[in-house]
Amino acid sequence: MSRYLDARRPEVSTDTPDIATTIRTNPRVKAILWSTGAAMLGLVVIALIVSNVF
């Protein structure tokens, strides 16, 4: 309760988390997104190899 009654202003809060740490993501959703990204990257590499660009 004392931290709410404290009238002092903190100069600079160094322990403020960035946006990535404040958003909680379901581990299953995170795994699906990583798998989808890896599959898309693999398909792009295969397409580049097949089209003789790479």
C-alpha positions in Angstrom: 0.0 0.0 0.0 2.9 2.4 0.7 3.9 2.5 -3.0 0.5 3.9 -3.9 0.7 6.6 -1.2 4.2 7.7 -2.1 4.0 11.2 -3.7 7.6 11.1 -5.0 8.0 10.9 -8.8 10.4 8.3 -10.1 13.0 10.1 -12.3 13.5 7.4 -14.9 12.2 3.9 -14.6 14.9 1.6 -16.0 12.9 -1.6 -15.4 10.0 -0.8 -17.7 9.5 -3.8 -20.0 9.2 -3.4 -23.7 6.1 -4.3 -25.7 7.3 -7.8 -26.5 7.6 -8.8 -22.8 4.2 -7.3 -21.8 2.2 -9.4 -24.4 1.7 -13.0 -23.3 1.3 -15.4 -26.1 0.0 -19.0 -25.9 2.9 -21.4 -26.5 0.8 -23.4 -29.0 0.1 -20.2 -31.0 3.8 -19.3 -30.9 4.8 -22.8 -32.1 2.3 -22.6 -34.9 3.6 -19.2 -36.0 7.2 -20.4 -35.9 6.4 -23.5 -37.9 4.5 -21.5 -40.5 7.3 -19.1 -40.8 9.9 -21.9 -41.2 7.7 -23.6 -43.8 7.3 -20.4 -45.8 11.0 -19.8 -45.7 11.7 -23.4 -46.9 9.2 -23.0 -49.7 10.9 -19.8 -50.8 14.3 -21.4 -50.9 12.9 -24.4 -52.8 11.2 -22.1 -55.3 14.5 -20.1 -55.8 16.4 -23.4 -56.4 13.8 -24.7 -58.9 13.8 -21.4 -60.8 17.6 -21.3 -61.0 17.8 -17.9 -59.3 19.6 -19.0 -56.2 
